[in-house]
Structures are given as structure tokens and as C-alpha cells.
Amino acid sequence: MRLPLLLAIAALGFAGCASAPKSELATSYDDGVDRARMTIIEERAARSGVRVFWMNPPRKPSTPSGG
């Protein structure tokens, strides 16, 4: 009795974890971070043998509202 119940709970848990692909979650959220600029800085740092840890990542320039 306990084994089938345990297997059913485990199967539901695995199915729930697999329902949302990670790449879709990552691309649908815009946090205002300038990822292109981060990539350029990280590539230059890697060529110099330096590793970058972002405490305050660069932000995208804000667009003026109204005009």
C-alpha cells in the first residue's frame, strides 16, 4: 500500500519539475540588466585572466518618457 503511494507522489513531483523549461523562464523575464555589455566585459576580462563577479550589474539605459 505504501509503495504505490510513494511512487505516485514521486512521479507527480518529477512531472511538475519538468513542466516548465528553464530557457523559457529565463528569456521571458526582463530585469533591466544590460546583458550585452556584461558579455563584452566578461570576455575582455577572461582574455586577461580575470574573473568577474557582478555585485551591481550594468543596467540598460532608461528611455525618457513623454518627450
C-alpha positions in Angstrom: 0.0 0.0 0.0 2.7 2.5 0.9 5.0 1.7 -2.1 2.4 2.6 -4.8 1.5 5.8 -2.9 5.2 6.8 -2.6 5.8 6.1 -6.3 2.7 8.1 -7.3 3.9 11.1 -5.2 7.4 10.8 -6.7 6.0 10.7 -10.3 3.9 13.8 -9.7 6.9 15.6 -8.3 9.1 14.8 -11.3 6.3 15.7 -13.7 5.9 19.1 -12.0 9.6 19.9 -12.3 9.7 19.0 -16.0 6.6 21.1 -16.9 8.4 24.5 -17.4 11.6 24.7 -19.5 14.3 26.8 -18.0 15.2 28.7 -21.2 11.6 29.9 -21.5 11.7 31.2 -17.9 15.0 33.0 -18.4 14.0 34.8 -21.6 10.6 35.9 -20.5 11.8 38.0 -17.6 13.4 41.4 -18.3 15.2 42.7 -15.2 16.7 45.7 -16.9 20.3 44.3 -16.8 22.4 45.1 -19.9 23.5 41.5 -20.7 25.3 42.5 -24.0 27.5 44.9 -22.1 28.1 42.2 -19.4 29.2 39.7 -22.1 31.7 42.2 -23.6 33.2 43.0 -20.2 33.4 39.3 -19.2 35.1 38.3 -22.5 37.7 41.0 -22.1 38.3 40.0 -18.5 38.7 36.4 -19.4 41.3 37.2 -22.1 43.3 39.0 -19.3 42.9 36.0 -16.9 40.5 37.9 -14.7 37.2 36.5 -13.4 34.3 38.9 -12.9 31.8 38.7 -10.1 28.9 41.1 -10.5 27.7 42.9 -7.4 25.8 45.6 -9.3 25.5 44.6 -13.0 25.2 47.3 -15.6 21.7 48.5 -16.3 20.1 49.2 -19.7 19.8 52.9 -20.4 16.4 54.2 -19.5 14.3 55.8 -22.2 12.8 59.2 -21.4 9.0 59.1 -21.1 6.7 61.7 -22.5 9.0 63.5 -24.8 
